[in-house]
């Protein structure tokens, strides 16, 4: 996941840029399509992060139980794995919610365009403001989630090395 996630981040940033550019240029149908697709892709990306952390946490817990690894309740492998999920959860939820708010505001702006005179139209301001909030939230979430994924990867390697060392015959080297 540590190798896949930067690619997902790159695609998210490119999709954000394309959706914003088409909105600025006034290409409505492209803006709608890219905006909705970007929102779905954002939800997929953050869901994958959380699914990865849940799955690897379960794997660490099974490895600790199966191989009788030391597991201090305060600082052990299972506790560290749980702390990663706790650190990633707020970001994995708030970033897609921000993207959904942008999509909602975009729909509001499009339907409001026909109902309100231009001088009374506040939906464009809300949509634009929410876009920048969503961009900032997602960039911050990507940074935080990447750090958690990197720590989780180190934990998995650490557990795997201990298991490998325990399974070697006496006197053998790694």
ChimeraX commands (.cxc) that place a marker at each C-alpha (Angstrom):
marker #1 position 0.00,0.00,0.00 radius 0.5
marker #1 position 2.92,2.32,0.68 radius 0.5
marker #1 position 3.80,2.09,-3.01 radius 0.5
marker #1 position 0.23,2.26,-4.36 radius 0.5
marker #1 position -0.95,5.19,-2.25 radius 0.5
marker #1 position 1.29,7.86,-3.87 radius 0.5
marker #1 position -0.18,6.87,-7.25 radius 0.5
marker #1 position -3.70,7.26,-5.88 radius 0.5
marker #1 position -2.74,10.65,-4.44 radius 0.5
marker #1 position -1.39,11.74,-7.82 radius 0.5
marker #1 position -4.59,10.72,-9.60 radius 0.5
marker #1 position -6.69,12.52,-6.99 radius 0.5
marker #1 position -4.70,15.72,-7.44 radius 0.5
marker #1 position -4.92,15.49,-11.25 radius 0.5
marker #1 position -8.68,14.89,-11.07 radius 0.5
marker #1 position -9.10,17.84,-8.67 radius 0.5
marker #1 position -7.11,20.04,-11.04 radius 0.5
marker #1 position -9.10,18.91,-14.08 radius 0.5
marker #1 position -12.45,19.45,-12.34 radius 0.5
marker #1 position -11.43,22.89,-11.11 radius 0.5
marker #1 position -10.04,23.88,-14.52 radius 0.5
marker #1 position -13.17,22.82,-16.38 radius 0.5
marker #1 position -15.25,24.77,-13.86 radius 0.5
marker #1 position -13.19,27.91,-14.39 radius 0.5
marker #1 position -13.27,27.53,-18.17 radius 0.5
marker #1 position -17.04,27.05,-18.17 radius 0.5
marker #1 position -17.13,23.57,-19.69 radius 0.5
marker #1 position -20.25,22.55,-17.76 radius 0.5
marker #1 position -20.75,18.94,-18.85 radius 0.5
marker #1 position -17.04,18.14,-18.33 radius 0.5
marker #1 position -17.07,19.96,-15.01 radius 0.5
marker #1 position -20.09,17.97,-13.79 radius 0.5
marker #1 position -18.65,14.65,-14.93 radius 0.5
marker #1 position -15.16,15.26,-13.59 radius 0.5
marker #1 position -16.50,16.68,-10.33 radius 0.5
marker #1 position -18.65,13.64,-9.61 radius 0.5
marker #1 position -15.93,11.22,-10.73 radius 0.5
marker #1 position -13.37,13.03,-8.55 radius 0.5
marker #1 position -15.70,12.76,-5.55 radius 0.5
marker #1 position -16.19,9.04,-6.12 radius 0.5
marker #1 position -12.45,8.51,-6.58 radius 0.5
marker #1 position -11.73,10.41,-3.36 radius 0.5
marker #1 position -14.18,8.20,-1.46 radius 0.5
marker #1 position -12.54,5.10,-2.99 radius 0.5
marker #1 position -9.04,6.25,-2.07 radius 0.5
marker #1 position -9.81,6.99,1.57 radius 0.5
marker #1 position -11.87,3.80,1.87 radius 0.5
marker #1 position -8.92,1.78,0.59 radius 0.5
marker #1 position -6.69,3.33,3.23 radius 0.5
marker #1 position -9.06,2.36,6.00 radius 0.5
marker #1 position -9.69,-1.13,4.59 radius 0.5
marker #1 position -5.92,-1.63,4.42 radius 0.5
marker #1 position -5.48,-0.58,8.04 radius 0.5
marker #1 position -8.32,-2.82,9.22 radius 0.5
marker #1 position -6.97,-5.81,7.28 radius 0.5
marker #1 position -3.36,-5.36,8.33 radius 0.5
marker #1 position -4.47,-4.82,11.93 radius 0.5
marker #1 position -6.32,-8.12,11.84 radius 0.5
marker #1 position -3.24,-9.77,10.31 radius 0.5
marker #1 position -0.99,-8.40,13.06 radius 0.5
marker #1 position -3.42,-9.58,15.73 radius 0.5
marker #1 position -3.51,-13.10,14.24 radius 0.5
marker #1 position 0.28,-13.17,13.92 radius 0.5
marker #1 position 0.70,-12.17,17.58 radius 0.5
marker #1 position -1.73,-14.86,18.72 radius 0.5
marker #1 position -0.46,-17.61,16.39 radius 0.5
marker #1 position 3.25,-17.09,16.99 radius 0.5
marker #1 position 3.04,-16.08,20.68 radius 0.5
marker #1 position 4.73,-12.76,20.11 radius 0.5
marker #1 position 5.22,-10.41,23.06 radius 0.5
marker #1 position 2.34,-7.97,23.15 radius 0.5
marker #1 position 2.37,-5.37,25.89 radius 0.5
marker #1 position -1.16,-3.89,26.19 radius 0.5
marker #1 position 0.22,-0.34,26.18 radius 0.5
marker #1 position 2.88,-0.45,23.46 radius 0.5
marker #1 position 2.51,-3.86,21.80 radius 0.5
marker #1 position 2.00,-4.69,18.15 radius 0.5
marker #1 position -1.79,-4.90,18.32 radius 0.5
marker #1 position -2.02,-1.61,20.23 radius 0.5
marker #1 position 0.23,0.14,17.72 radius 0.5
marker #1 position -1.90,-1.18,14.89 radius 0.5
marker #1 position -5.05,0.13,16.59 radius 0.5
marker #1 position -3.44,3.51,17.15 radius 0.5
marker #1 position -2.78,3.79,13.41 radius 0.5
marker #1 position -6.47,3.25,12.68 radius 0.5
marker #1 position -7.41,5.83,15.30 radius 0.5
marker #1 position -5.05,8.39,13.78 radius 0.5
marker #1 position -6.25,7.79,10.21 radius 0.5
marker #1 position -9.99,7.54,10.88 radius 0.5
marker #1 position -10.80,11.26,11.27 radius 0.5
marker #1 position -9.01,12.05,8.02 radius 0.5
marker #1 position -10.40,9.05,6.13 radius 0.5
marker #1 position -13.91,10.26,6.99 radius 0.5
marker #1 position -13.63,14.06,6.84 radius 0.5
marker #1 position -11.90,14.22,3.45 radius 0.5
marker #1 position -14.63,12.30,1.56 radius 0.5
marker #1 position -17.31,14.25,3.44 radius 0.5
marker #1 position -15.73,17.49,2.26 radius 0.5
marker #1 position -15.75,16.18,-1.31 radius 0.5
marker #1 position -19.42,15.19,-0.98 radius 0.5
marker #1 position -20.23,18.70,0.28 radius 0.5
marker #1 position -18.59,20.14,-2.85 radius 0.5
marker #1 position -20.67,17.88,-5.09 radius 0.5
marker #1 position -23.84,18.82,-3.22 radius 0.5
marker #1 position -23.02,22.53,-3.47 radius 0.5
marker #1 position -22.26,22.12,-7.18 radius 0.5
marker #1 position -25.67,20.58,-7.74 radius 0.5
marker #1 position -27.26,23.36,-5.70 radius 0.5
marker #1 position -25.43,25.96,-7.76 radius 0.5
marker #1 position -26.52,24.39,-11.04 radius 0.5
marker #1 position -30.19,24.15,-10.06 radius 0.5
marker #1 position -30.14,27.54,-8.31 radius 0.5
marker #1 position -28.81,29.18,-11.46 radius 0.5
marker #1 position -32.27,28.92,-13.01 radius 0.5
marker #1 position -34.21,29.99,-9.90 radius 0.5
marker #1 position -32.37,33.06,-8.62 radius 0.5
marker #1 position -31.20,36.20,-10.36 radius 0.5
marker #1 position -27.43,36.34,-10.78 radius 0.5
marker #1 position -26.96,39.14,-8.24 radius 0.5
marker #1 position -28.74,37.01,-5.61 radius 0.5
marker #1 position -26.87,33.78,-6.38 radius 0.5
marker #1 position -24.85,32.77,-3.31 radius 0.5
marker #1 position -24.52,29.12,-4.35 radius 0.5
marker #1 position -21.46,29.81,-6.51 radius 0.5
marker #1 position -19.61,31.29,-3.54 radius 0.5
marker #1 position -20.50,28.33,-1.35 radius 0.5
marker #1 position -19.44,25.87,-4.06 radius 0.5
marker #1 position -16.13,27.66,-4.64 radius 0.5
marker #1 position -15.39,27.97,-0.92 radius 0.5
marker #1 position -16.16,24.31,-0.31 radius 0.5
marker #1 position -13.88,23.33,-3.21 radius 0.5
marker #1 position -10.89,24.96,-1.53 radius 0.5
marker #1 position -11.83,23.48,1.85 radius 0.5
marker #1 position -12.08,20.03,0.23 radius 0.5
marker #1 position -8.75,20.44,-1.56 radius 0.5
marker #1 position -7.02,21.47,1.68 radius 0.5
marker #1 position -8.70,18.74,3.71 radius 0.5
marker #1 position -7.77,16.07,1.19 radius 0.5
marker #1 position -4.16,17.22,0.83 radius 0.5
marker #1 position -3.78,17.20,4.61 radius 0.5
marker #1 position -5.51,13.80,4.80 radius 0.5
marker #1 position -3.20,12.36,2.13 radius 0.5
marker #1 position -0.16,13.52,4.09 radius 0.5
marker #1 position -1.45,12.15,7.42 radius 0.5
marker #1 position -2.61,8.87,5.89 radius 0.5
marker #1 position 0.67,8.35,4.06 radius 0.5
marker #1 position 2.58,8.75,7.32 radius 0.5
marker #1 position 0.27,6.24,9.04 radius 0.5
marker #1 position 0.63,3.78,6.13 radius 0.5
marker #1 position 4.43,4.09,6.31 radius 0.5
marker #1 position 4.41,3.38,10.07 radius 0.5
marker #1 position 2.01,0.49,9.54 radius 0.5
marker #1 position 4.31,-0.95,6.86 radius 0.5
marker #1 position 7.25,-0.77,9.28 radius 0.5
marker #1 position 5.18,-2.57,11.92 radius 0.5
marker #1 position 4.29,-5.35,9.48 radius 0.5
marker #1 position 7.95,-5.76,8.47 radius 0.5
marker #1 position 8.95,-5.85,12.14 radius 0.5
marker #1 position 6.39,-8.57,12.94 radius 0.5
marker #1 position 7.43,-10.56,9.85 radius 0.5
marker #1 position 11.12,-10.39,10.84 radius 0.5
marker #1 position 10.37,-11.64,14.34 radius 0.5
marker #1 position 8.29,-14.51,12.98 radius 0.5
marker #1 position 11.01,-15.39,10.46 radius 0.5
marker #1 position 13.66,-15.32,13.21 radius 0.5
marker #1 position 11.53,-17.55,15.47 radius 0.5
marker #1 position 11.00,-20.10,12.70 radius 0.5
marker #1 position 14.69,-20.48,11.82 radius 0.5
marker #1 position 16.56,-23.43,13.28 radius 0.5
marker #1 position 19.09,-22.60,16.01 radius 0.5
marker #1 position 22.34,-21.19,14.62 radius 0.5
marker #1 position 20.87,-20.22,11.24 radius 0.5
marker #1 position 21.17,-16.64,10.02 radius 0.5
marker #1 position 18.58,-14.41,8.34 radius 0.5
marker link #1:1,2 radius 0.2
marker link #1:2,3 radius 0.2
marker link #1:3,4 radius 0.2
marker link #1:4,5 radius 0.2
marker link #1:5,6 radius 0.2
marker link #1:6,7 radius 0.2
marker link #1:7,8 radius 0.2
marker link #1:8,9 radius 0.2
marker link #1:9,10 radius 0.2
marker link #1:10,11 radius 0.2
marker link #1:11,12 radius 0.2
marker link #1:12,13 radius 0.2
marker link #1:13,14 radius 0.2
marker link #1:14,15 radius 0.2
marker link #1:15,16 radius 0.2
marker link #1:16,17 radius 0.2
marker link #1:17,18 radius 0.2
marker link #1:18,19 radius 0.2
marker link #1:19,20 radius 0.2
marker link #1:20,21 radius 0.2
marker link #1:21,22 radius 0.2
marker link #1:22,23 radius 0.2
marker link #1:23,24 radius 0.2
marker link #1:24,25 radius 0.2
marker link #1:25,26 radius 0.2
marker link #1:26,27 radius 0.2
marker link #1:27,28 radius 0.2
marker link #1:28,29 radius 0.2
marker link #1:29,30 radius 0.2
marker link #1:30,31 radius 0.2
marker link #1:31,32 radius 0.2
marker link #1:32,33 radius 0.2
marker link #1:33,34 radius 0.2
marker link #1:34,35 radius 0.2
marker link #1:35,36 radius 0.2
marker link #1:36,37 radius 0.2
marker link #1:37,38 radius 0.2
marker link #1:38,39 radius 0.2
marker link #1:39,40 radius 0.2
marker link #1:40,41 radius 0.2
marker link #1:41,42 radius 0.2
marker link #1:42,43 radius 0.2
marker link #1:43,44 radius 0.2
marker link #1:44,45 radius 0.2
marker link #1:45,46 radius 0.2
marker link #1:46,47 radius 0.2
marker link #1:47,48 radius 0.2
marker link #1:48,49 radius 0.2
marker link #1:49,50 radius 0.2
marker link #1:50,51 radius 0.2
marker link #1:51,52 radius 0.2
marker link #1:52,53 radius 0.2
marker link #1:53,54 radius 0.2
marker link #1:54,55 radius 0.2
marker link #1:55,56 radius 0.2
marker link #1:56,57 radius 0.2
marker link #1:57,58 radius 0.2
marker link #1:58,59 radius 0.2
marker link #1:59,60 radius 0.2
marker link #1:60,61 radius 0.2
marker link #1:61,62 radius 0.2
marker link #1:62,63 radius 0.2
marker link #1:63,64 radius 0.2
marker link #1:64,65 radius 0.2
marker link #1:65,66 radius 0.2
marker link #1:66,67 radius 0.2
marker link #1:67,68 radius 0.2
marker link #1:68,69 radius 0.2
marker link #1:69,70 radius 0.2
marker link #1:70,71 radius 0.2
marker link #1:71,72 radius 0.2
marker link #1:72,73 radius 0.2
marker link #1:73,74 radius 0.2
marker link #1:74,75 radius 0.2
marker link #1:75,76 radius 0.2
marker link #1:76,77 radius 0.2
marker link #1:77,78 radius 0.2
marker link #1:78,79 radius 0.2
marker link #1:79,80 radius 0.2
marker link #1:80,81 radius 0.2
marker link #1:81,82 radius 0.2
marker link #1:82,83 radius 0.2
marker link #1:83,84 radius 0.2
marker link #1:84,85 radius 0.2
marker link #1:85,86 radius 0.2
marker link #1:86,87 radius 0.2
marker link #1:87,88 radius 0.2
marker link #1:88,89 radius 0.2
marker link #1:89,90 radius 0.2
marker link #1:90,91 radius 0.2
marker link #1:91,92 radius 0.2
marker link #1:92,93 radius 0.2
marker link #1:93,94 radius 0.2
marker link #1:94,95 radius 0.2
marker link #1:95,96 radius 0.2
marker link #1:96,97 radius 0.2
marker link #1:97,98 radius 0.2
marker link #1:98,99 radius 0.2
marker link #1:99,100 radius 0.2
marker link #1:100,101 radius 0.2
marker link #1:101,102 radius 0.2
marker link #1:102,103 radius 0.2
marker link #1:103,104 radius 0.2
marker link #1:104,105 radius 0.2
marker link #1:105,106 radius 0.2
marker link #1:106,107 radius 0.2
marker link #1:107,108 radius 0.2
marker link #1:108,109 radius 0.2
marker link #1:109,110 radius 0.2
marker link #1:110,111 radius 0.2
marker link #1:111,112 radius 0.2
marker link #1:112,113 radius 0.2
marker link #1:113,114 radius 0.2
marker link #1:114,115 radius 0.2
marker link #1:115,116 radius 0.2
marker link #1:116,117 radius 0.2
marker link #1:117,118 radius 0.2
marker link #1:118,119 radius 0.2
marker link #1:119,120 radius 0.2
marker link #1:120,121 radius 0.2
marker link #1:121,122 radius 0.2
marker link #1:122,123 radius 0.2
marker link #1:123,124 radius 0.2
marker link #1:124,125 radius 0.2
marker link #1:125,126 radius 0.2
marker link #1:126,127 radius 0.2
marker link #1:127,128 radius 0.2
marker link #1:128,129 radius 0.2
marker link #1:129,130 radius 0.2
marker link #1:130,131 radius 0.2
marker link #1:131,132 radius 0.2
marker link #1:132,133 radius 0.2
marker link #1:133,134 radius 0.2
marker link #1:134,135 radius 0.2
marker link #1:135,136 radius 0.2
marker link #1:136,137 radius 0.2
marker link #1:137,138 radius 0.2
marker link #1:138,139 radius 0.2
marker link #1:139,140 radius 0.2
marker link #1:140,141 radius 0.2
marker link #1:141,142 radius 0.2
marker link #1:142,143 radius 0.2
marker link #1:143,144 radius 0.2
marker link #1:144,145 radius 0.2
marker link #1:145,146 radius 0.2
marker link #1:146,147 radius 0.2
marker link #1:147,148 radius 0.2
marker link #1:148,149 radius 0.2
marker link #1:149,150 radius 0.2
marker link #1:150,151 radius 0.2
marker link #1:151,152 radius 0.2
marker link #1:152,153 radius 0.2
marker link #1:153,154 radius 0.2
marker link #1:154,155 radius 0.2
marker link #1:155,156 radius 0.2
marker link #1:156,157 radius 0.2
marker link #1:157,158 radius 0.2
marker link #1:158,159 radius 0.2
marker link #1:159,160 radius 0.2
marker link #1:160,161 radius 0.2
marker link #1:161,162 radius 0.2
marker link #1:162,163 radius 0.2
marker link #1:163,164 radius 0.2
marker link #1:164,165 radius 0.2
marker link #1:165,166 radius 0.2
marker link #1:166,167 radius 0.2
marker link #1:167,168 radius 0.2
marker link #1:168,169 radius 0.2
marker link #1:169,170 radius 0.2
marker link #1:170,171 radius 0.2
marker link #1:171,172 radius 0.2
marker link #1:172,173 radius 0.2
marker link #1:173,174 radius 0.2
view
